[in-house]
Amino acid sequence: MPAVALFATGCTLGPDFMRPQPPVNARYSAQPLPQTTQSAMIAGGEAQHLVDGMDIPGLWWTLFRSPALDVLIKRALAGNPTVEVAQANLKQARELALAGRGALYPSVGIGVNNQGEQISGASFGQPSLSAVFDITTASVNVSYVPDLWGGIHRQIESLNAQTEYQRFELEATYLTLTSNIVAAAVQEASLRDQIAATLDIIAVESQELEGLQRQFAVGAIANTSVLAQTATLAQVQAQLPPLQKQLAQTRNQLTALLGQLPNAEPAETFDFNSLHLPDTLPVSLPSRLVEQRPDIRAAEAQLQEASANIGVAVANQFPQINLTGTLGVQSAGVPFAANSALWDLTAALTQPIFQGGKLQHQTRAAEAAFDAAAAQYRNVVVLAFQNVADVLRALESDASSVNANAIADKAASDSLEAARRQFQIGATTYISLLNAEQVYQQTHIAFVQALATRYADTAALFQALGGGWWNREDAAVVADSAQK
């Protein structure tokens, strides 16, 4: 720090910010959570192993081993407007913080003034004498406000905290964007599987309707069977348009996340064959969560800003000194006049005496703002822990749900095949076959939805734990830039 700044800083009023300590004895559940989930003998049904203290990769989405997903996320990070907004906000905050540091130094400027003058000889008893000339004054002006009470330093601290807030808002934007793309890809895979299953069922139901119509034509069955099958087919067909609508909307969402208009839909598509379920999942230590979550770090930055603002308000109640100086030269454009030097040095002391309680109430308002920021920080921490706890419970439940639905789907498929064979040889009624078809349709859709939920909650765990931004190379660049 320059000597002039050291001289100017007598003391720094207001509280010195202390980072909040992590919650003591914090855990994600009252009882220990299982370290391994259930498994099912299907793709996407593998057991997942939860590893306490395991670090999170910066590019966590690559664990799904989907090249198409990697391509879309790379494009989204480069073209999504919300990222550009967050980047611009960070740049603005950084520049304002740099501008704020200028208050620690003297302000120096130059001035040039030219003024026309006329001399009349009448005042000297020579009415015939008259001259017009210019007076030019050039000066260097210096002004300086010593930071006696640290108010300027507190203001700089506040601006730096705003920069830190915008930095973690940017990290939150990255995390939200990547998580939304993964969720949309999983949703697309689920919808494509549900549509494919529905089309298969429609094809089978159509074939059965044709067979029943032939049997009715030769008098082998009653028309009620044909009508029942017609109604069943229509019910299944009615389920297809909503699924197709959801798929189209999901594709539109993916396109928008890339920062593109709907007509620029990406060529990449997703199904469950293109996504692999990560089998090893990190569980960050509770003491590390407050360091990792961008929303917690952003709330901490707001808390520090509020703390610094108290110091600014307190310093405003104390005397302020303003030092100003001028050094220059004045030149008159006449032969008989010599240049003259000008200088001026002024020290002004200003002490607030009475302002109707304004400064005192501003200090109290700053203290109340700090209390609000502290409460908000605690609330963000509580919600963050709840978020992680919810996802961990969801993963445990998802594994059980996938396992149960896989068993039900296999049983319903086997039951349907048996009912078809029995119906073909006349060993069962059409109603039994119809019931078997409806059960299979319902169980298979439920299985696909359970599988999608497991994939989505796996991605949600990485988001809940902070997304590994601290292991991303560009995050280090952003952090360095924010401190300069």
C-alpha positions in Angstrom: 0.0 0.0 0.0 1.4 3.5 -0.8 2.7 5.5 2.0 0.0 8.1 1.5 -2.6 5.5 2.0 -0.9 4.2 5.2 -0.7 7.8 6.5 -4.4 8.4 5.8 -5.7 5.4 7.6 -5.8 6.1 11.2 -8.2 3.3 12.1 -11.0 1.3 10.5 -14.3 1.6 12.2 -17.1 -1.0 12.2 -17.0 -4.8 12.7 -14.2 -6.9 11.1 -15.9 -9.6 9.1 -15.5 -13.1 10.3 -16.6 -16.0 8.0 -19.4 -18.0 9.6 -18.3 -21.4 10.9 -19.8 -24.6 9.5 -22.6 -26.0 11.5 -21.4 -28.1 14.4 -22.2 -31.8 14.4 -24.2 -31.4 11.2 -25.3 -34.5 9.3 -27.6 -35.2 6.4 -29.9 -37.5 8.4 -30.7 -38.5 12.0 -29.7 -42.1 11.2 -26.8 -43.3 9.1 -27.7 -43.7 5.4 -26.9 -46.9 3.5 -23.7 -46.7 1.6 -25.0 -48.9 -1.3 -28.4 -48.8 -2.9 -30.4 -51.7 -4.2 -29.8 -53.1 -7.6 -31.9 -54.6 -10.4 -30.7 -56.9 -13.2 -31.4 -54.3 -15.9 -29.6 -51.4 -17.5 -29.9 -48.4 -15.2 -30.6 -50.7 -12.3 -27.0 -51.0 -11.1 -26.3 -50.5 -7.4 -24.9 -47.1 -6.6 -22.1 -46.7 -4.0 -22.1 -43.5 -1.9 -18.6 -42.5 -0.9 -18.2 -40.0 2.0 -15.8 -37.2 1.4 -15.3 -38.1 -2.3 -14.5 -35.0 -4.4 -16.7 -33.9 -7.3 -15.2 -33.5 -10.8 -15.6 -30.1 -12.3 -17.2 -31.7 -15.4 -19.5 -33.9 -13.4 -21.9 -34.6 -16.3 -19.3 -36.6 -18.1 -19.9 -39.4 -15.6 -23.1 -40.2 -17.6 -20.7 -41.1 -20.5 -22.8 -39.4 -23.1 -20.9 -37.7 -25.9 -24.1 -36.0 -27.1 -24.7 -34.6 -23.6 -21.1 -33.3 -23.4 -21.5 -31.5 -26.8 -24.8 -29.8 -25.8 -23.4 -28.6 -22.4 -20.4 -27.2 -24.1 -22.5 -25.3 -26.6 -24.9 -24.1 -23.9 -22.1 -22.7 -21.7 -20.9 -20.8 -24.7 -24.2 -19.5 -26.0 -26.8 -19.3 -23.2 -27.8 -15.7 -22.6 -28.2 -16.2 -18.8 -24.5 -17.1 -18.7 -23.7 -13.9 -20.6 -25.8 -11.8 -18.2 -24.0 -13.3 -15.2 -20.6 -12.8 -16.8 -21.4 -9.2 -17.5 -22.7 -8.6 -14.0 -19.4 -10.0 -12.6 -17.4 -7.8 -14.9 -19.4 -4.7 -13.9 -19.0 -5.5 -10.2 -15.2 -6.1 -10.7 -14.8 -2.7 -12.5 -16.8 -0.9 -9.8 -14.6 -2.5 -7.1 -11.5 -1.3 -9.0 -13.0 2.2 -9.4 -13.7 2.3 -5.6 -10.0 1.8 -4.8 -9.3 5.1 -6.6 -10.7 6.9 -3.5 -7.6 5.9 -1.6 -5.4 8.1 -3.7 -5.2 11.9 -4.3 -7.2 13.3 -7.2 -5.0 15.3 -9.6 -6.2 17.4 -12.5 -5.0 20.3 -14.7 -6.8 23.4 -15.6 -6.2 26.1 -18.2 -8.2 29.3 -18.3 -8.0 32.1 -20.9 -9.6 35.5 -20.2 -9.7 38.6 -22.4 -8.9 41.9 -20.7 -8.9 45.6 -21.8 -6.9 48.4 -20.1 -8.0 52.1 -20.4 -5.4 54.8 -19.9 -8.0 57.2 -18.5 -7.3 55.8 -15.0 -3.6 56.9 -15.6 -4.5 60.3 -16.9 -3.8 59.2 -20.5 -7.2 58.8 -22.2 -5.6 58.0 -25.5 -4.0 54.8 -24.1 -6.0 51.6 -24.6 -4.8 48.0 -24.9 -6.6 44.6 -25.2 -4.7 41.5 -24.0 -5.3 37.9 -22.8 -4.6 36.5 -19.3 -3.8 32.8 -19.3 -3.8 30.8 -16.2 -2.5 27.2 -16.1 -2.7 25.2 -12.9 -2.4 21.7 -11.3 -5.2 21.0 -8.8 -4.8 18.3 -6.2 -7.5 17.1 -3.8 -7.3 14.4 -1.2 -9.6 13.0 1.5 -7.6 11.0 4.1 -9.3 7.9 5.2 -9.0 8.6 8.9 -11.8 6.3 10.1 -11.5 3.6 7.4 -14.8 4.5 5.7 -13.2 4.3 2.3 -11.7 0.9 3.1 -15.0 -0.3 4.3 -16.6 0.9 1.1 -14.0 -1.0 -0.9 -14.6 -4.1 1.2 -18.3 -3.7 0.4 -17.6 -3.5 -3.4 -15.3 -6.5 -3.2 -18.0 -8.4 -1.5 -20.4 -7.5 -4.3 -17.9 -8.8 -6.7 -17.6 -12.1 -4.8 -21.4 -12.3 -4.8 -21.6 -11.9 -8.6 -18.8 -14.5 -8.9 -20.8 -17.1 -7.2 -24.0 -16.0 -8.9 -22.1 -16.9 -12.1 -21.1 -20.3 -10.7 -24.8 -20.9 -9.7 -25.8 -20.0 -13.3 -23.3 -22.5 -14.6 -24.6 -25.2 -12.2 -28.2 -24.5 -12.9 -27.7 -24.6 -16.7 -25.8 -27.8 -16.8 -28.2 -29.5 -14.3 -31.2 -28.4 -16.4 -29.6 -29.8 -19.6 -29.0 -33.2 -17.9 -32.5 -33.2 -16.6 -33.9 -32.4 -20.0 -31.8 -35.1 -21.6 -33.1 -37.6 -19.1 -36.7 -36.4 -19.6 -36.3 -36.8 -23.4 -34.9 -40.4 -22.9 -37.9 -41.2 -20.7 -40.4 -39.8 -23.2 -38.9 -41.5 -26.1 -39.0 -44.8 -24.3 -42.6 -44.3 -23.2 -43.6 -43.3 -26.8 -41.8 -46.4 -28.2 -43.6 -48.6 -25.6 -46.9 -47.0 -26.4 -46.4 -47.5 -30.2 -45.5 -51.2 -29.5 -48.7 -51.6 -27.5 -50.7 -49.8 -30.2 -49.3 -52.2 -32.8 -50.2 -55.3 -30.7 -53.6 -54.0 -29.9 -54.3 -53.2 -33.6 -53.3 -56.8 -34.6 -55.6 -58.2 -31.9 -58.4 -56.0 -33.1 -57.9 -57.3 -36.7 -58.0 -60.9 -35.4 -61.1 -60.3 -33.4 -62.8 -58.7 -36.4 -62.0 -61.8 -38.5 -63.4 -64.0 -35.8 -66.5 -61.9 -35.5 -66.9 -62.1 -39.3 -67.1 -65.9 -39.1 -69.3 -65.8 -36.1 -66.7 -67.2 -33.7 -67.1 -64.4 -31.1 -69.6 -61.8 -30.1 -69.4 -58.2 -31.3 -68.9 -57.1 -27.6 -65.3 -58.4 -27.8 -64.7 -56.3 -30.9 -66.1 -53.2 -29.3 -64.1 -53.7 -26.1 -60.9 -54.1 -28.1 -61.7 -51.0 -30.2 -62.2 -49.0 -27.0 -58.9 -50.4 -25.6 -57.0 -49.4 -28.7 -58.5 -45.9 -28.7 -57.5 -45.5 -25.1 -53.9 -46.4 -25.8 -53.8 -44.2 -28.9 -55.1 -41.3 -26.8 -52.0 -41.5 -24.6 -49.7 -41.0 -27.5 -50.4 -37.3 -28.3 -49.6 -36.0 -24.8 -46.3 -37.9 -24.8 -45.4 -36.5 -28.2 -46.3 -33.0 -27.0 -44.1 -33.4 -23.9 -41.3 -34.6 -26.1 -41.6 -31.6 -28.4 -41.6 -29.2 -25.5 -38.6 -30.9 -24.0 -36.7 -30.5 -27.3 -37.7 -26.9 -27.3 -36.4 -26.5 -23.8 -33.1 -28.0 -24.8 -32.9 -25.7 -27.8 -33.6 -22.7 -25.6 -31.0 -23.8 -23.0 -28.5 -23.6 -25.9 -29.5 -20.0 -26.5 -31.1 -20.9 -29.8 -34.6 -20.4 -31.3 -36.9 -23.4 -31.8 -36.0 -23.8 -35.5 -32.4 -24.4 -34.6 -33.1 -27.7 -32.7 -29.9 -29.6 -32.0 -29.3 -32.8 -33.9 -28.4 -34.7 -30.7 -31.1 -36.9 -29.3 -31.3 -39.0 -26.1 -32.6 -42.4 -25.0 -31.6 -44.6 -22.1 -29.1 -46.5 -24.3 -27.1 -43.3 -24.7 -27.0 -42.5 -20.9 -25.1 -44.5 -18.3 -26.0 -44.4 -14.7 -22.9 -43.3 -12.5 -22.3 -46.2 -10.1 -20.1 -44.3 -7.6 -21.5 -41.1 -6.1 -19.8 -38.5 -3.9 -21.2 -37.5 -0.6 -19.4 -34.3 0.6 -18.7 -33.9 4.2 -21.2 -31.6 5.9 -18.4 -29.3 6.9 -17.4 -28.9 3.2 -20.9 -28.2 1.9 -20.8 -24.5 3.0 -17.6 -24.1 1.0 -19.0 -25.8 -2.1 -22.5 -24.5 -2.6 -22.6 -21.4 -4.8 -25.7 -20.2 -3.1 -24.1 -20.4 0.3 -21.0 -18.6 -0.8 -23.2 -15.9 -2.5 -25.1 -15.4 0.8 -21.8 -15.2 2.7 -20.7 -12.4 0.3 -23.9 -10.5 1.0 -23.3 -10.9 4.7 -19.8 -9.4 4.3 -21.1 -6.6 2.3 -23.7 -5.8 5.0 -20.9 -5.9 7.6 -18.7 -3.5 5.6 -21.7 -1.1 5.2 -21.9 -0.8 9.0 -18.3 0.6 9.0 -19.2 3.0 6.2 -22.2 4.3 8.2 -20.1 4.6 11.4 -17.3 6.5 9.7 -19.7 9.0 8.3 -20.4 10.2 11.8 -16.8 11.3 12.4 -14.9 14.4 11.2 -13.8 14.4 7.6 -10.7 16.2 6.3 -10.5 17.5 2.8 -7.0 18.6 1.6 -6.9 20.7 -1.6 -3.9 22.4 -3.3 -3.4 24.4 -6.5 -0.1 25.2 -8.2 0.0 27.3 -11.3 1.2 30.2 -13.4 -0.5 33.2 -14.8 0.6 34.9 -17.9 -0.6 38.2 -19.4 -0.2 38.8 -23.0 1.4 42.3 -22.7 5.0 43.2 -23.0 5.3 45.0 -19.6 3.7 42.2 -17.6 5.8 39.3 -16.2 4.4 35.8 -15.5 3.3 35.3 -11.9 3.2 32.1 -9.9 0.0 30.9 -8.1 -0.4 28.5 -5.3 -3.0 27.6 -2.8 -3.2 25.0 0.0 -6.4 24.4 1.9 -7.3 22.0 4.7 -11.0 21.7 5.5 -12.4 19.9 8.5 -16.1 18.9 8.4 -17.8 17.5 11.5 -21.5 16.6 11.4 -23.2 18.3 14.4 -26.9 17.9 13.7 -28.7 16.2 10.9 -31.9 15.3 12.5 -30.7 11.8 13.6 -30.0 10.9 10.0 -26.5 9.4 10.5 -27.5 7.5 13.6 -30.5 6.0 11.9 -28.4 5.1 8.9 -26.1 3.2 11.2 -28.9 1.4 12.8 -30.4 0.6 9.4 -27.0 -0.9 8.3 -26.9 -3.0 11.5 -30.4 -4.2 10.8 -29.4 -5.1 7.2 -26.5 -7.2 8.6 -28.9 -9.0 11.0 -31.2 -9.8 8.0 -28.2 -11.0 5.9 -27.1 -13.2 8.8 -30.5 -14.7 9.1 -30.7 -15.2 5.3 -27.3 -16.9 5.4 -28.5 -19.3 8.0 -31.7 -20.0 6.0 -29.7 -20.8 2.9 -27.5 -23.2 4.8 -30.5 -25.0 6.3 -32.2 -25.3 2.9 -28.9 -26.5 1.4 -28.6 -29.3 3.9 -32.3 -30.2 3.4 -31.7 -30.3 -0.4 -28.8 -32.8 0.0 -30.8 -34.9 2.6 -33.8 -35.0 0.2 -31.7 -36.2 -2.7 -29.9 -38.8 -0.7 -33.2 -40.2 0.5 -34.5 -40.0 -3.0 -31.6 -42.0 -4.4 -32.3 -44.7 -1.8 -36.0 -44.7 -2.7 -35.3 -44.5 -6.4 -33.2 -47.7 -6.4 -35.9 -49.6 -4.5 -38.6 -48.2 -6.9 -36.6 -49.2 -10.0 -36.1 -52.7 -8.6 -39.8 -53.1 -7.7 -41.0 -51.7 -11.0 -38.5 -53.9 -12.9 -39.9 -57.0 -11.2 -43.5 -55.9 -11.9 -42.7 -55.1 -15.5 -41.1 -58.5 -16.1 -44.0 -60.2 -14.4 -46.6 -58.3 -16.3 -44.8 -59.0 -19.6 -44.6 -62.8 -18.8 -48.3 -62.7 -17.8 -49.3 -61.0 -21.0 -47.4 -63.6 -23.1 -49.1 -66.4 -21.3 -52.5 -64.8 -21.6 -52.0 -64.4 -25.4 -51.0 -68.0 -25.8 -54.0 -69.2 -23.8 -56.4 -66.9 -25.7 -55.1 -68.3 -29.0 -55.9 -71.8 -28.0 -59.2 -70.8 -26.3 -58.0 -71.6 -22.8 -58.9 -68.1 -21.5 -61.4 -65.3 -22.1 -60.8 -62.1 -24.0 -61.4 -60.2 -20.8 -58.5 -61.9 -19.1 -56.3 -61.0 -22.1 -57.5 -57.4 -22.0 -56.7 -57.2 -18.3 -53.2 -58.5 -18.9 -52.6 -56.0 -21.6 -53.7 -53.1 -19.5 -51.6 -54.2 -16.5 -48.5 -54.5 -18.8 -49.0 -51.1 -20.3 -49.3 -49.5 -16.8 -46.4 -51.3 -15.3 -44.0 -50.7 -18.2 -44.8 -46.9 -18.2 -44.3 -46.8 -14.5 -40.9 -48.6 -14.9 -39.7 -46.1 -17.4 -40.7 -43.2 -15.3 -39.0 -44.7 -12.2 -35.8 -45.2 -14.2 -36.0 -41.6 -15.4 -36.5 -40.4 -11.8 -33.3 -42.3 -10.7 -31.2 -40.7 -13.5 -32.6 -37.2 -12.7 -32.0 -37.6 -8.9 -28.5 -38.7 -9.6 -27.8 -35.5 -11.5 -29.6 -33.6 -8.7 -27.1 -34.9 -6.1 -24.2 -33.3 -8.0 -26.1 -30.1 -8.2 -27.0 -30.2 -4.4 -23.3 -30.7 -3.5 -22.2 -27.7 -5.5 -21.3 -29.2 -8.9 -17.5 -29.3 -8.5 -16.9 -25.8 -9.7 -13.7 -25.6 -7.6 -12.2 -28.3 -9.8 -12.9 -26.5 -13.1 -10.0 -24.6 -14.7 -12.0 -21.7 -15.8 -13.4 -21.2 -12.3 -9.8 -20.4 -11.1 -9.5 -17.9 -13.9 -12.8 -16.2 -12.8 -11.6 -16.1 -9.2 -8.3 -14.5 -10.0 -10.0 -11.9 -12.2 -12.4 -11.1 -9.4 -9.6 -10.3 -7.0 -7.7 -8.0 -9.4 
